[in-house]
Amino acid sequence: MPDGHTCPNCGEPVKPDWSLCPHCGQAKPVTLGRIRCRVCGRSAVATLRTCPECGAHLEPKPLPVLQLSIGVLVVVALIFGALQVRPILFNSAEQVAVMVNPPTATSTPTATSTPTATATSTSTHTPTPTVTPTGTRPPTATPTETPTPTETPVILPTRGPTETPTVTPTPTPRFGKPVLLAPSGDKIYSRGEELILRWQDMGLLADNESYAVRLTWLQNGQISFGGTNVKENFWTVPPDLYWGLADQFTGRKYEWYIFVEAITTENGQKVAKPVSDVSDRWTFLWQ
């Protein structure tokens, strides 16, 4: 049978897209990503905070291509801004020049009156000149004031009160938070020493309910998962399945926690749901 189609805990066959073993409740191992150390450039697990090679604070190393791209974008933005500002400065200079040197008004020369020659009196009878009447300007019609139209007020509809959304309360788990008893404080165990995980009894469990015991550890720099489901408030960890799997640079450290889990059937498939809070996470060393 191809790899990935059997449970790593009980060895029973499972479906290709399995997430929880229907025989023993084993969760499918999850592989996390990796990042590169900014100091030594070595690859490490993404969940670690300290580089296992050089001991530096673990942060992802930025790509040089990204840094170069940012620099090019900054230079292009500066050039574009200079090209946009230059026409504005040029137009402003022209307007200032026009205001400083306004056009000079050309004076129109005044016509000089020509003196009239005085007539010499003779014996000849001089006729009396006829007075030409001066034209009278016709009266200017008084402009009629146009009435200003009166604005009609627009009545806006009044908005009603906003309905307050109803908050749906979060369902409370059937059980509270489990309390771990032992082992604690990075206690060291040997290969031949019996390793028993213990916690406080949560009370009477239903037929489809059990304690979900979960283990996590670093194996080849990747986080691995294990564990089982039991009815008792303890579990003896089998050394044939878990001893020696944790990386040596971690001190062979394992982390464990528990919660109460119910197995139900939905659409013909078994589904595991937690019915309690998750306990604290304790660790031990298995060397």
Backbone as numpy.savetxt, mean C-alpha at the origin, in Angstrom:
# Nx Ny Nz CAx CAy CAz Cx Cy Cz
4.57 -43.93 -6.54 3.71 -42.74 -6.54 4.60 -41.49 -6.54
4.29 -40.42 -7.38 5.16 -39.24 -7.45 5.22 -38.51 -6.13
6.35 -37.80 -5.94 6.60 -37.06 -4.70 5.54 -35.98 -4.52
5.06 -35.80 -3.26 4.05 -34.81 -2.98 2.65 -35.39 -2.90
2.50 -36.68 -3.25 1.19 -37.32 -3.20 1.05 -38.23 -2.00
1.99 -38.19 -1.08 1.88 -38.96 0.16 2.15 -38.03 1.33
1.50 -38.30 2.44 1.67 -37.49 3.65 3.05 -37.73 4.25
3.85 -36.69 4.54 5.17 -36.90 5.14 5.11 -37.39 6.58
3.91 -37.33 7.19 3.78 -37.74 8.59 3.40 -39.21 8.71
2.28 -39.60 8.01 1.79 -40.98 8.15 2.08 -41.83 6.93
2.49 -41.21 5.79 2.83 -41.98 4.60 1.62 -42.42 3.79
0.42 -41.99 4.16 -0.78 -42.39 3.44 -0.91 -41.55 2.16
-1.55 -42.10 1.10 -1.73 -41.34 -0.14 -2.72 -40.20 0.05
-2.42 -39.08 -0.59 -3.30 -37.91 -0.54 -3.46 -37.38 -1.96
-4.42 -36.45 -2.12 -4.67 -35.85 -3.43 -3.53 -34.88 -3.80
-3.36 -34.62 -5.13 -2.26 -33.72 -5.53 -2.39 -32.31 -4.95
-3.64 -31.82 -4.78 -3.81 -30.45 -4.27 -4.14 -30.42 -2.79
-3.59 -31.41 -2.02 -3.94 -31.52 -0.60 -3.29 -30.39 0.19
-3.99 -29.95 1.26 -3.47 -28.97 2.22 -3.45 -29.51 3.64
-4.27 -30.55 3.92 -4.32 -31.17 5.25 -4.57 -32.65 5.06
-3.74 -33.50 5.67 -3.88 -34.95 5.52 -5.19 -35.41 6.16
-6.07 -36.09 5.39 -7.34 -36.55 5.97 -7.16 -37.73 6.91
-5.95 -38.32 6.97 -5.74 -39.50 7.82 -5.18 -39.12 9.20
-4.23 -38.17 9.22 -3.60 -37.84 10.51 -3.69 -36.34 10.84
-4.24 -35.52 9.91 -4.35 -34.08 10.18 -3.08 -33.30 9.93
-2.06 -33.93 9.29 -0.79 -33.26 9.02 -0.99 -32.12 8.01
-0.46 -30.91 8.32 -0.54 -29.78 7.40 0.55 -29.91 6.34
0.24 -29.49 5.12 1.19 -29.56 4.02 2.34 -28.59 4.24
3.61 -29.01 4.12 4.76 -28.11 4.32 4.71 -26.95 3.35
5.08 -25.77 3.84 5.09 -24.56 3.04 6.54 -24.08 2.91
6.94 -23.79 1.68 8.30 -23.31 1.40 8.27 -21.79 1.25
9.08 -21.12 2.04 9.13 -19.65 1.97 10.24 -19.19 1.02
10.17 -17.93 0.63 11.14 -17.37 -0.30 12.47 -17.04 0.38
13.42 -16.56 -0.42 14.75 -16.22 0.08 15.10 -14.80 -0.36
15.98 -14.17 0.40 16.48 -12.84 0.06 18.00 -12.86 0.12
18.64 -11.83 -0.43 20.09 -11.73 -0.47 20.56 -10.69 0.53
21.62 -11.03 1.32 22.15 -10.14 2.36 22.81 -8.93 1.70
22.57 -7.72 2.25 23.16 -6.50 1.71 24.66 -6.42 1.97
25.18 -7.14 3.01 26.58 -7.03 3.41 27.45 -8.05 2.67
27.10 -9.36 2.83 27.94 -10.41 2.24 27.40 -10.92 0.91
26.15 -10.60 0.57 25.59 -11.03 -0.70 25.15 -12.48 -0.73
25.20 -13.18 0.42 24.77 -14.58 0.46 23.25 -14.67 0.52
22.69 -15.77 0.00 21.25 -16.01 0.03 20.85 -16.59 1.37
19.71 -16.11 1.92 19.21 -16.57 3.22 17.70 -16.63 3.18
17.11 -17.25 4.23 15.65 -17.39 4.31 15.03 -16.02 4.57
13.86 -15.75 3.91 13.23 -14.44 4.03 12.72 -14.14 5.42
12.47 -15.17 6.23 11.93 -14.95 7.58 13.02 -14.66 8.62
14.30 -14.88 8.28 15.38 -14.62 9.23 15.62 -13.12 9.37
16.02 -12.68 10.56 16.34 -11.27 10.78 17.84 -11.02 10.79
18.64 -12.07 11.00 20.09 -11.96 11.04 20.68 -12.92 10.02
21.68 -12.44 9.24 22.31 -13.28 8.22 23.08 -14.41 8.90
22.84 -15.69 8.55 23.56 -16.80 9.17 25.02 -16.87 8.75
25.44 -16.11 7.71 26.82 -16.18 7.23 27.72 -15.12 7.88
27.21 -13.85 7.93 28.06 -12.77 8.45 27.50 -12.13 9.72
26.27 -12.46 10.12 25.68 -11.94 11.34 25.11 -10.53 11.21
25.06 -9.97 10.00 24.52 -8.63 9.82 23.00 -8.67 9.82
22.40 -7.45 10.07 20.94 -7.35 10.01 20.49 -7.64 8.59
19.55 -8.55 8.43 19.19 -9.06 7.11 18.17 -8.14 6.46
18.58 -7.52 5.35 17.70 -6.71 4.52 17.97 -7.07 3.07
16.92 -6.98 2.20 17.15 -7.33 0.80 18.10 -6.36 0.12
19.02 -6.88 -0.68 20.00 -6.07 -1.39 19.35 -5.42 -2.60
19.42 -4.07 -2.74 18.75 -3.42 -3.87 19.44 -3.76 -5.18
18.68 -3.77 -6.25 19.21 -4.08 -7.57 19.94 -2.87 -8.14
21.16 -3.04 -8.69 21.87 -1.89 -9.28 21.13 -1.29 -10.46
20.38 -2.11 -11.19 19.64 -1.59 -12.34 18.60 -0.59 -11.88
17.95 -0.88 -10.71 16.94 0.04 -10.18 17.57 1.37 -9.78
18.75 1.34 -9.15 19.42 2.58 -8.76 19.80 3.41 -9.98
20.33 2.76 -11.05 20.69 3.46 -12.26 19.47 4.07 -12.93
18.34 3.35 -12.93 17.11 3.85 -13.55 16.61 5.09 -12.83
16.70 5.11 -11.51 16.25 6.28 -10.74 17.12 7.50 -11.07
18.45 7.29 -11.19 19.34 8.39 -11.53 19.04 8.98 -12.90
18.76 8.11 -13.90 18.43 8.58 -15.25 17.14 9.38 -15.23
16.14 8.92 -14.48 14.86 9.63 -14.40 15.04 11.02 -13.79
15.91 11.15 -12.78 16.14 12.46 -12.15 16.78 13.43 -13.14
17.79 12.96 -13.92 18.46 13.82 -14.90 17.48 14.28 -15.98
16.64 13.35 -16.49 15.66 13.70 -17.53 14.67 14.73 -17.01
14.24 14.57 -15.73 13.28 15.51 -15.15 13.89 16.91 -15.04
15.19 17.02 -14.67 15.84 18.32 -14.56 15.94 19.01 -15.93
16.30 18.24 -16.98 16.42 18.81 -18.34 15.06 19.30 -18.82
14.03 18.49 -18.60 12.68 18.86 -19.04 12.19 20.12 -18.33
12.49 20.23 -17.02 12.08 21.42 -16.28 12.78 22.68 -16.79
14.09 22.56 -17.15 14.82 23.72 -17.67 14.25 24.19 -19.00
13.85 23.23 -19.88 13.26 23.59 -21.18 11.91 24.28 -21.01
11.16 23.92 -19.96 9.86 24.54 -19.73 9.99 25.95 -19.15
10.99 26.20 -18.34 11.14 27.50 -17.67 11.73 28.55 -18.61
12.58 28.14 -19.59 13.28 29.11 -20.46 12.31 29.98 -21.27
11.26 29.44 -21.97 10.33 30.33 -22.71 9.61 31.31 -21.78
9.27 30.91 -20.57 8.56 31.80 -19.65 9.44 33.00 -19.29
10.73 32.76 -19.01 11.65 33.85 -18.68 11.84 34.80 -19.87
11.90 34.24 -21.10 12.10 35.07 -22.30 10.90 35.99 -22.52
9.67 35.46 -22.37 8.47 36.29 -22.55 8.38 37.36 -21.47
8.76 37.05 -20.26 8.73 38.03 -19.17 9.68 39.18 -19.45
10.86 38.88 -20.04 11.84 39.93 -20.36 11.30 40.88 -21.41
10.56 40.34 -22.43 9.99 41.20 -23.46 8.93 42.14 -22.87
8.09 41.60 -21.97 7.06 42.44 -21.36 7.67 43.56 -20.52
8.74 43.29 -19.81 9.40 44.32 -19.02 9.99 45.41 -19.90
10.57 45.02 -21.06 11.15 46.00 -21.98 10.08 46.93 -22.53
8.89 46.41 -22.84 7.80 47.24 -23.37 7.32 48.23 -22.33
7.24 47.79 -21.06 6.77 48.68 -19.99 7.78 49.79 -19.71
9.09 49.50 -19.80 10.11 50.52 -19.51 10.17 51.57 -20.60
10.04 51.18 -21.89 10.15 52.10 -23.03 8.78 52.22 -23.70
7.83 52.99 -23.17 6.52 53.13 -23.81 6.65 53.98 -25.08
5.74 53.83 -26.05 5.81 54.63 -27.29 5.58 56.13 -27.00
6.36 57.01 -27.69 6.28 58.48 -27.51 5.15 59.04 -28.35
4.30 59.88 -27.74 3.16 60.46 -28.46 3.66 61.55 -29.42
3.17 61.55 -30.68 3.57 62.53 -31.70 2.64 63.73 -31.62
3.20 64.94 -31.42 2.38 66.16 -31.29 1.96 66.66 -32.67
0.69 67.01 -32.81 0.15 67.52 -34.08 0.32 69.04 -34.12
0.94 69.61 -35.17 1.14 71.07 -35.22 -0.18 71.82 -35.30
-0.30 72.98 -34.58 -1.51 73.81 -34.57 -1.51 74.76 -35.77
-2.66 74.83 -36.43 -2.74 75.70 -37.64 -2.62 77.18 -37.24
-1.81 77.93 -37.97 -1.59 79.37 -37.69 -2.63 80.20 -38.43
-3.29 81.09 -37.71 -4.34 81.92 -38.33 -3.70 82.99 -39.24
-4.26 83.16 -40.45 -3.75 84.14 -41.43 -4.45 85.48 -41.21
-3.73 86.60 -41.06 -4.38 87.91 -40.83 -5.17 88.37 -42.06
-6.35 88.94 -41.81 -7.23 89.41 -42.90 -6.92 90.89 -43.21
-6.80 91.18 -44.49 -6.48 92.58 -44.89 -7.67 93.51 -44.63
-7.39 94.74 -44.14 -8.43 95.72 -43.82 -8.84 96.47 -45.09
-10.14 96.51 -45.31 -10.62 97.18 -46.55 -10.55 98.72 -46.40
-10.17 99.43 -47.50 -10.08 100.91 -47.51 -11.43 101.49 -47.88
-11.89 102.44 -47.06 -13.21 103.03 -47.30 -13.18 103.91 -48.56
-14.19 103.74 -49.41 -14.32 104.51 -50.66 -15.73 105.08 -50.69
-15.96 105.83 -51.71 -17.28 106.44 -51.87 -18.31 105.46 -52.35
-17.81 104.31 -52.75 -18.73 103.29 -53.26 -19.49 102.71 -52.10
-20.79 102.48 -52.26 -21.64 101.93 -51.20 -21.27 100.48 -50.96
-20.98 100.19 -49.70 -20.62 98.81 -49.33 -21.86 98.07 -48.88
-22.18 97.00 -49.51 -23.40 96.25 -49.08 -23.19 95.61 -47.71
-24.28 95.54 -46.99 -24.24 94.92 -45.65 -24.18 93.40 -45.80
-23.20 92.78 -45.16 -23.10 91.28 -45.31 -24.29 90.56 -44.68
-24.66 89.54 -45.34 -25.80 88.72 -44.85 -25.27 87.72 -43.82
-25.95 87.70 -42.68 -25.51 86.78 -41.59 -26.04 85.38 -41.86
-25.11 84.45 -41.94 -25.51 83.04 -42.17 -25.86 82.40 -40.83
-27.09 81.90 -40.70 -27.47 81.29 -39.39 -26.63 80.03 -39.09
-26.26 79.91 -37.82 -25.47 78.74 -37.37 -26.38 77.53 -37.18
-25.95 76.39 -37.70 -26.77 75.16 -37.58 -26.93 74.74 -36.12
-28.13 74.38 -35.75 -28.41 73.91 -34.38 -28.33 72.39 -34.31
-27.61 71.85 -33.30 -27.50 70.39 -33.13 -28.84 69.81 -32.73
-29.24 68.78 -33.39 -30.51 68.13 -33.01 -30.41 67.57 -31.59
-31.53 67.58 -30.86 -31.49 67.06 -29.48 -31.16 65.56 -29.44
-30.33 65.24 -28.47 -29.93 63.82 -28.31 -30.97 63.08 -27.50
-31.37 61.96 -28.03 -32.40 61.17 -27.33 -31.82 60.59 -26.04
-32.59 60.68 -24.97 -32.15 60.14 -23.68 -32.24 58.61 -23.70
-31.14 57.90 -23.37 -31.21 56.43 -23.43 -32.15 55.88 -22.37
-32.89 54.88 -22.79 -33.84 54.23 -21.87 -33.13 53.13 -21.10
-33.28 53.11 -19.79 -32.61 52.11 -18.94 -33.29 50.75 -19.09
-32.48 49.78 -19.42 -33.00 48.42 -19.59 -33.12 47.75 -18.23
-34.29 47.23 -17.87 -34.43 46.60 -16.54 -33.57 45.33 -16.43
-32.95 45.18 -15.25 -32.12 43.99 -14.99 -33.01 42.80 -14.62
-32.81 41.65 -15.29 -33.65 40.49 -14.96 -33.39 40.02 -13.52
-34.45 39.65 -12.85 -34.36 39.17 -11.46 -34.07 37.67 -11.45
-33.07 37.29 -10.65 -32.72 35.87 -10.57 -33.77 35.12 -9.76
-34.14 33.95 -10.30 -35.11 33.09 -9.60 -34.36 32.14 -8.69
-34.62 32.15 -7.38 -33.87 31.25 -6.47 -34.18 29.79 -6.76
-33.12 28.97 -6.69 -33.26 27.52 -6.90 -33.26 26.85 -5.54
-34.28 26.08 -5.26 -34.42 25.39 -3.98 -33.81 23.99 -4.12
-32.74 23.72 -3.35 -32.09 22.41 -3.38 -32.78 21.48 -2.41
-32.92 20.20 -2.80 -33.56 19.23 -1.89 -32.68 18.98 -0.67
-33.29 18.82 0.47 -32.57 18.55 1.72 -32.21 17.08 1.82
-30.91 16.79 2.11 -30.46 15.40 2.24 -30.97 14.82 3.55
-31.41 13.60 3.47 -31.90 12.92 4.65 -30.75 12.43 5.52
-31.02 11.98 6.70 -29.95 11.48 7.58 -29.30 10.22 7.02
-27.95 10.13 7.19 -27.20 8.97 6.71 -27.39 7.79 7.66
-27.69 6.64 7.06 -27.89 5.45 7.88 -26.55 4.92 8.37
-26.48 4.59 9.64 -25.26 4.04 10.24 -25.18 2.55 9.92
-24.04 2.08 9.31 -23.94 0.65 8.98 -23.92 -0.20 10.24
-24.54 -1.34 10.13 -24.60 -2.28 11.26 -23.31 -3.08 11.33
-22.67 -3.10 12.49 -21.42 -3.83 12.69 -21.74 -5.27 13.07
-21.20 -6.21 12.27 -21.42 -7.63 12.56 -20.40 -8.08 13.59
-20.82 -8.58 14.73 -19.85 -9.02 15.76 -19.05 -10.23 15.31
-17.76 -10.26 15.71 -16.89 -11.39 15.38 -17.27 -12.59 16.25
-17.46 -13.77 15.62 -17.84 -14.95 16.42 -16.74 -15.32 17.41
-17.14 -15.69 18.62 -16.20 -16.07 19.67 -15.89 -17.56 19.56
-14.59 -17.97 19.63 -14.26 -19.40 19.55 -14.89 -20.17 20.71
-15.12 -21.47 20.47 -15.74 -22.31 21.50 -14.82 -22.49 22.69
-13.50 -22.53 22.45 -12.51 -22.70 23.51 -11.65 -21.44 23.59
-11.05 -21.23 24.75 -10.15 -20.10 24.93 -8.75 -20.41 24.41
-7.76 -19.69 24.93 -6.37 -19.85 24.50 -5.72 -20.97 25.31
-5.16 -22.01 24.65 -4.50 -23.09 25.39 -3.27 -22.58 26.13
-2.95 -23.24 27.25 -1.80 -22.89 28.08 -0.78 -24.02 28.01
0.45 -23.72 27.52 1.51 -24.72 27.41 2.16 -24.94 28.77
2.64 -26.18 28.99 3.27 -26.54 30.26 4.76 -26.85 30.11
5.13 -27.71 29.17 6.53 -28.11 29.00 6.69 -28.75 27.62
7.94 -28.64 27.08 9.14 -27.98 27.59 9.15 -26.50 27.23
9.96 -25.71 27.96 10.04 -24.28 27.70 11.48 -23.82 27.88
11.74 -22.58 27.48 13.04 -21.96 27.71 14.19 -22.60 26.98
13.98 -23.07 25.73 15.05 -23.67 24.92 15.73 -24.83 25.66
14.93 -25.69 26.27 15.49 -26.85 26.95 16.14 -27.79 25.94
17.30 -28.36 26.31 18.08 -29.20 25.40 17.73 -30.67 25.66
17.43 -31.40 24.56 17.16 -32.84 24.62 18.18 -33.56 23.75
18.48 -34.81 24.13 19.39 -35.64 23.33 18.58 -36.59 22.45
19.30 -37.32 21.58 18.63 -38.23 20.63 17.88 -39.33 21.36
18.43 -39.89 22.40 17.79 -41.00 23.09 16.85 -40.59 24.21
16.72 -39.29 24.49 15.86 -38.82 25.58 14.43 -38.66 25.09
13.46 -39.10 25.90 12.05 -39.01 25.54 11.61 -37.54 25.57
10.98 -37.10 24.48 10.56 -35.71 24.34 9.03 -35.68 24.32
8.42 -35.13 25.40 6.96 -35.08 25.53 6.54 -33.61 25.62
5.61 -33.21 24.74 5.04 -31.87 24.78 3.74 -31.93 25.60
3.60 -31.03 26.58 2.44 -31.06 27.48 1.78 -29.67 27.52
0.44 -29.67 27.76 -0.34 -28.45 27.89 -1.54 -28.73 28.79
-2.19 -27.67 29.25 -3.34 -27.83 30.13 -4.54 -28.41 29.38
-5.31 -29.25 30.08 -6.51 -29.85 29.49 -7.56 -28.76 29.25
-8.19 -28.78 28.06 -9.17 -27.77 27.67 -10.61 -28.19 27.99
-10.79 -29.35 28.58 -12.14 -29.82 28.87 -12.57 -30.89 27.88
-13.87 -31.21 27.91 -14.41 -32.28 27.07 -14.44 -31.83 25.61
-13.84 -32.65 24.73 -13.82 -32.37 23.29 -14.90 -33.19 22.60
-15.48 -32.64 21.54 -16.46 -33.38 20.75 -15.76 -34.48 19.96
-16.58 -35.37 19.33 -16.01 -36.49 18.59 -15.16 -36.01 17.41
-15.54 -34.88 16.81 -14.79 -34.38 15.65 -13.75 -33.33 16.04
-13.49 -33.15 17.34 -12.52 -32.16 17.82 -11.29 -32.85 18.40
-10.14 -32.20 18.26 -8.88 -32.74 18.78 -7.90 -31.59 18.96
-6.78 -31.89 19.68 -5.70 -30.92 19.84 -4.79 -30.99 18.61
-4.63 -29.86 17.92 -3.72 -29.79 16.77 -2.35 -29.32 17.28
-1.37 -30.24 17.27 0.00 -29.93 17.72 0.83 -29.64 16.47
1.49 -28.50 16.44 2.24 -28.09 15.26 3.70 -27.79 15.63
4.62 -28.27 14.76 6.06 -28.03 14.90 6.55 -27.24 13.69
7.51 -26.32 13.91 8.19 -25.62 12.82 9.68 -25.59 13.11
10.51 -25.62 12.05 11.96 -25.57 12.19 12.57 -25.14 10.86
13.83 -24.73 10.89 14.56 -24.37 9.68 15.34 -25.58 9.20
15.11 -25.96 7.94 15.80 -27.10 7.34 16.37 -26.65 6.00
17.70 -26.63 5.90 18.40 -26.13 4.72 17.99 -24.67 4.44
17.80 -23.91 5.50 17.45 -22.50 5.37 15.99 -22.23 5.07
15.16 -23.27 4.94 13.75 -23.12 4.65 12.91 -23.54 5.85
11.77 -22.87 6.05 10.87 -23.22 7.15 10.11 -24.49 6.80
10.15 -25.48 7.69 9.43 -26.73 7.51 8.39 -26.88 8.62
7.37 -27.70 8.34 6.26 -27.87 9.26 6.03 -29.34 9.55
5.52 -29.63 10.75 5.17 -30.99 11.14 4.16 -30.95 12.26
3.85 -32.12 12.82 2.91 -32.18 13.92 1.88 -33.27 13.72
0.84 -33.26 14.57 -0.21 -34.27 14.53 -1.43 -33.74 15.27
-2.51 -34.55 15.35 -3.72 -34.25 16.11 -3.95 -35.36 17.12
-4.17 -35.00 18.39 -4.35 -35.98 19.46 -5.55 -35.56 20.32
-6.09 -36.55 21.05 -7.18 -36.29 21.99 -6.65 -35.97 23.39
-5.44 -36.45 23.73 -4.87 -36.22 25.04 -4.22 -34.83 25.10
-3.86 -34.41 26.31 -3.21 -33.11 26.48 -1.69 -33.25 26.53
-1.15 -34.19 25.73 0.30 -34.36 25.59 0.56 -35.10 24.28
1.83 -35.01 23.83 2.23 -35.72 22.62 3.72 -36.04 22.72
4.07 -37.31 22.52 5.46 -37.74 22.50 5.98 -37.62 21.07
6.97 -36.75 20.86 7.48 -36.48 19.52 8.32 -37.68 19.07
7.99 -38.32 17.94 8.76 -39.48 17.48 10.12 -39.04 16.92
11.24 -39.54 17.47 12.56 -39.11 16.97 12.83 -39.60 15.56
12.25 -40.74 15.17 12.49 -41.24 13.82 11.97 -40.30 12.74
11.01 -39.45 13.09 10.42 -38.54 12.10 11.00 -37.13 12.16
11.47 -36.68 13.33 11.81 -35.26 13.47 13.22 -34.99 13.99
13.90 -35.97 14.61 15.23 -35.67 15.15 16.23 -35.44 14.02
17.08 -34.42 14.17 18.15 -34.14 13.20 17.70 -33.39 11.97
16.44 -32.93 11.90 15.97 -32.21 10.71 16.33 -30.72 10.77
16.35 -30.13 11.95 16.63 -28.70 12.08 18.10 -28.41 11.74
18.35 -27.23 11.15 19.70 -26.84 10.76 20.59 -26.71 11.99
21.89 -27.05 11.80 22.82 -27.03 12.92 23.11 -25.60 13.38
23.12 -24.61 12.45 23.46 -23.25 12.85 22.37 -22.64 13.73
21.18 -23.24 13.79 20.13 -22.77 14.70 20.21 -23.44 16.06
21.18 -24.35 16.25 21.25 -25.11 17.49 20.26 -26.26 17.52
19.77 -26.70 16.33 18.74 -27.74 16.22 17.47 -27.31 16.96
17.05 -26.05 16.72 15.90 -25.50 17.44 14.60 -25.84 16.73
13.58 -26.22 17.54 12.22 -26.48 17.08 11.26 -25.56 17.82
10.22 -25.10 17.14 9.18 -24.28 17.75 7.86 -25.05 17.72
7.08 -24.98 18.82 5.83 -25.73 18.85 4.72 -24.90 19.48
3.48 -25.18 19.07 2.28 -24.53 19.58 1.09 -25.44 19.32
-0.07 -25.16 19.96 -1.25 -26.01 19.79 -2.49 -25.13 19.68
-3.60 -25.75 19.20 -4.93 -25.16 19.21 -5.93 -26.29 19.05
-7.18 -26.03 19.40 -8.23 -27.04 19.24 -8.80 -26.92 17.83
-8.94 -28.07 17.16 -9.35 -28.10 15.76 -10.53 -29.05 15.60
-11.50 -28.65 14.76 -12.67 -29.47 14.46 -12.63 -29.89 13.00
-12.89 -31.18 12.72 -12.91 -31.71 11.36 -14.36 -31.84 10.94
-14.77 -31.11 9.89 -16.13 -31.17 9.36 -16.09 -31.60 7.90
-17.26 -31.94 7.36 -17.37 -32.37 5.96 -18.19 -31.34 5.21
-17.61 -30.79 4.15 -18.28 -29.82 3.29 -18.11 -30.23 1.85
-19.24 -30.42 1.15 -19.24 -30.83 -0.25 -18.46 -32.12 -0.46
-18.61 -33.04 0.50 -17.96 -34.34 0.38 -16.50 -34.35 0.73
-15.94 -33.25 1.22 -14.52 -33.18 1.57 -14.38 -32.79 3.03
-13.34 -33.31 3.69 -13.07 -32.99 5.08 -12.35 -31.65 5.18
-12.87 -30.79 6.05 -12.32 -29.45 6.23 -11.99 -29.26 7.71
-10.77 -28.78 7.99 -10.33 -28.53 9.37 -10.50 -27.06 9.71
-11.16 -26.78 10.84 -11.39 -25.41 11.28 -10.97 -25.27 12.74
-10.22 -24.21 13.10 -9.86 -23.99 14.51 -11.08 -23.53 15.31
-11.25 -24.07 16.51 -12.36 -23.68 17.39 -11.81 -23.12 18.71
-10.55 -22.68 18.69 -9.95 -22.03 19.85 -8.88 -21.06 19.37
-8.40 -20.23 20.28 -7.27 -19.37 19.95 -5.99 -20.22 19.88
-4.96 -19.67 19.26 -3.67 -20.35 19.17 -2.86 -20.04 20.43
-2.18 -21.05 20.96 -1.39 -20.88 22.17 -0.13 -20.06 21.89
0.64 -19.78 22.94 1.95 -19.17 22.75 2.88 -20.13 22.02
3.98 -19.62 21.48 4.95 -20.45 20.76 6.18 -20.63 21.63
6.48 -21.89 21.98 7.65 -22.23 22.78 8.65 -22.98 21.92
9.91 -23.03 22.39 10.97 -23.68 21.63 11.74 -24.67 22.50
12.40 -25.62 21.83 13.31 -26.56 22.50 14.42 -26.92 21.52
15.56 -27.41 22.05 16.71 -27.82 21.24 16.83 -29.33 21.30
16.91 -29.97 20.13 16.97 -31.44 20.04 18.28 -31.80 19.36
19.34 -31.99 20.16 20.69 -32.17 19.62 21.17 -33.61 19.74
